[in-house]
Amino acid sequence: MKFHVGRICKNVALAACLITGFATSSLASSLDYIHFLIPGGAGGGWDGTARGVGEALTKSGLVKKVSYENMSGGGGGKAIAYLIKTAAKQKNTMMVNSTPIVIRSLQGVFPQSFRDLTLIASVIADYQVLVVRPDSKYKNWEDVLKAFKANPKNVKIAGGSSRGSMDHLVAAQIFQAAGGDPKSVRYVPYDAGGKALAGLLTGEVDVLSTGLGEVLEKHKKGQVRIIGVTSKKPFDGIPSFISMGTNAYFANWRGFFGAPNLSKKRVAALQLVLKKMYSTPAWEVVRARNGWTNLYQPGKKFRVFLENQEKTIGSLMKEMGFL
Amino acid sequence: MMDGIWLGITTALSGYNIFMVAVGAFAGTFIGMLPGLGPISAIALMIPITYGMDPSSAMILIAGVYYGAIFGGSTSSILINAPGVAGTVATSFDGYPMAKQGYAGKALAIAAYSSFSGGTIAAIFLLIAAPVLAKVSLSFQSSDYFALMVLGLTAVAAFAGKGKFLKAAIMTLFGLMLATVGTDADSGVSRYTFGDINLIDGISFLLLAMASFALSEALINIIENRKVTKEEKAALKKEIGSLKLTKAEVKTIAPVIGRSSVLGFFVGVLPGAGATIASFLAYGMERSIANAKEKLKFGKGSLRGLAAPESANNAACSGSFVPLLTLGIPGSGTTAVILGALISYGIQPGPTLYTDHPALFWSVIISMYIGNLILLVLNLPLIPYIAKLLETPRELLLPLVMFFSLIGVYLVTFNTFDIYTMVLFSVVAVFLRIVDYPMAPMILGFILGGMMENNLRRALTISDGSLSFLWERPMTVTILVITIIMLVWPLISQLLFGKIAASEDN
C-alpha cells in the first residue's frame, strides 16, 4: 500500500475550503431584529418554543426580522458558554431554556447558572402529572400512595428521561410532599416520553410521570387516566395534588435569557414585545397549536421564581443523594 | 370500516393529494440521498409548508417524505458507503461491495424493487389490520426488547467469516463500549466523558457511521491511490448503469423480499424497535437460512444481503405508523416529529383516530400504495444517471464525499466538537481497516448496545434485580431460544450434513 501525502493534503484542503465557505454567515444588526439561540437540535421542545415565539412575533409585526441558531451539546451548556463568551456581540440574542438549566447547573453538568445570564422572561409552562392505565388497579392518587406506603418497591414509576432528571425528581417531590421517602421511589427510565407511555400501556409499569401536554388529549379520550397534576388549582377537571392534600407544586417553565450585562433599555424592549405578544391572534394560533399554558414572568419575578425552584429541587436532590 | 376505506380511497385519489404524495416522495428521495440528511431533517423542512393545508393532504405529504427519504437513503449507502440513517447501515454491507464491483446500477435497482415491495406489502397489512395491530405494538416489554437486541447482534456472524471471528468479536465489543459513553439513564451519572460537556449526550450514530464508513473509505481510497486502467474503466462504464436482473437473480431475491417485508413490518410495529433493528434482523435471518456457499457471499456483494435489509427497513417504516396512528405513540425520532405535526394540525392520534378522522386515517394508508408506485416509476429511469456519479473523477468525488459527510454531521448539532471527534474516529478507522478489522460489527454493536443495555437495566429494575425476567415471559424465552438456535445451528448442520455433503462431493 502506497501513501501519497501530497494527494491527501490536496484533498483535505479542498474539503476544508468547501466547509469554511459553507459555514461562514453574516451577522445583521438592527433594533427590529431578534436572534434566537437554541441550545438543542431541530424538532425538540426548545426549538419549538423559540420558533413558535419567533413566528408569533413576526406575524404580529412586533419584530421585523428573526433568525434562529441551533447549538446543541453538553445538555445546553455549550450554548450558555457561547452566549457568555461572545456577550459583546449578542445584544440581539435571546436564548431559550427551561427547567433543566436549573437541574443541570445544580448537578454541575455545566459550571454556569441562570445567575450568569440576563433574565428576560418566562413565557409558557407545562405542569407535571402522574398517569395510570384506564383499567389500572389504582383508581386515584390515594390508592397509589397507599400502595407506596405499604411497599415502595411495588410502585414502579416510568419516565421519559434518565434518573435524576425532571420526570424522576418531580415524581419524588410528590411522594415526599405526601410524607414518603423520595429516595425509595422506584423510577424506571425510558429513552423518550413516547416510549415511557408505551411502557405504561404494555403493563410493565403502573404509573407514568410526564408533562400534562403530552397526555391531556389521551386522558380526554380515555386512553390513559391522569390521577393528579402539579398545578396549584385543579386543571380541566383533573385534581391537583395540592387540592388532594399533597403540597406539591411544580411548573416546567420555558423562557428566554440574554447575554450577561445586557443594557436595561434593551431588556425592557424585549420584555415589552413579549408582553404585547400574548394579546395577538398570531400567538393564540401558536399557543393553541402546541397546547401551551401562558406563564409570563418578566425580570425580577422570573428571578424569584427560579430561585424558589432551585431551592426546592436542590434540597430534594440533596436528600436523594444526587448532590 | 368499508365506508372509511372508501372515503380514504376517494380522498387519496383526488388530484391534489396525488400531487402531494408525488411531491413528498420526490422531495424525500432527493433529501434522503444526501449523506447526513435523513427523514427527520426532510420532514422538519416540510412541516412549515403544511400549515394551513388540509390535515389529510399534509399527512399524505409528510408520509411521502418519510418513506421517500428511507427509499433515497439507500443510494448514498450503496454508492459511497455513507449510510445517513441507521436504517440503511445494513444496506451498505452488501450494496457498497456490489457498487465497487461495478454493479452499481443493479444494486440500486434491487434496492428500489425491494423498497417498493417492502412498502407495498406493509401498506397491505396496514389496510387490513391497522386497528387490530395496536395490540401487537403493546405486546413487547423491556425484557422482550432486550432479547430482540441480542438476536440482532447475531448478525455480526456475517462478518466473522474465515479466521476473522476474533476480529469481528473485538469490533463488536468496541462498538458496545462506545455506546456506553454519555449519561447513564439508570443512574444519571456521566460515563467516560472525561469531564467534557460535549460528551454527556454520548456519541451520535451519524457521526460514528460517517466517520467509520464514508470518511475512512474516502481516506483509504486516497492512501491506496490505485490507478484505474483504461480497460477497467471501459468495463465499468458498460455495467455501472445497467439495471438488468437475470431470471435466476429475480428468483433468488423474490422470496427474500417477501420474508423480509413481513418481518420488517412486524418489527416496525413495535415502538421500541423500528427500521434499524428490522434491517439487521432481516439481514441476520437471511444469512442464517442461506446455504454454506451463499453464506460466504454475505458482506461481499450478496443480492440476498442487499434485498433483505432494504425491504425490511421500508416495511418497518410503514409499520411504525401503527403505534403512531392507533396509539399516538412515536417509536422513533422521526415519528415523534410526525406526531408533533399531527397535534399542531389539531389532530390527536389514538385508538379513536380511524373513527374520528376516517378520511385522514385511511387516505394516508391508501396514499402509501400510490407513493411507493410513484417512487418506483420516478427512480428506475433515474438510476443509470445516479449510478454514473461513480464515474466522477476521484479527485472531485472524494473531497465531495468528505465535505458532505462532515457538513451532514455538523448541520445536526452545529457543534465544532463533533467535527474534531469525527476526524479522530475516521483516522482510527483507517488504521483499523488497514490491519483488516471490519467496521460493520462495530456500528452494529454501537447501535444495538445502547438499546440493549437500557432494556436490560429496565427489566432488572422492574424485576427488583432478579434475572427471572429472562424466563418468565414466553415472548422473551422464544426470542432467546431462536438466538441460541441461530448461534448453534452452523455447528449442528456441519456435524449432521457436513459429512454427507463431503461424501457426495467424493
Interface residues (C-beta under 8 A of the other chain):
Chain A: M1 K2 F3 H4 R7 I8 K10 N11 V12 L14 A15 L18 I19 F22 A23 G41 A42 G43 G48 E69 N70 M71 S72 G73 G74 G75 G77 K78 Q107 V109 F110 K153 K156 S161 S162 R163 G164 S165 H168 R186 Y187 V188 P189 Y190 D191 A192 G194 K195 L197 A198 G199 L201 T202 G203 E204 V205 E217 K218 K221 Q223 R289 N290 G291 F322
Chain B: I40 S41 A44 S137 L138 S139 F140 Q141 S142 T183 D184 A185 D186 S187 G188 S190 I197 N198 I200 D201 A218 L219 I222 I223 E224 N225 P271 G272 P323 L327 G328 I329 P330 G331 G333 T335 A336 V337 L339 G340 I343 S344 G346 Q348 G350 P351 T352 E395 L398 P399 M402 F403 L406 I407 Y410 V412 T413 F414 N415 F417 I434 M451 N454 R458 T461 I462 D464
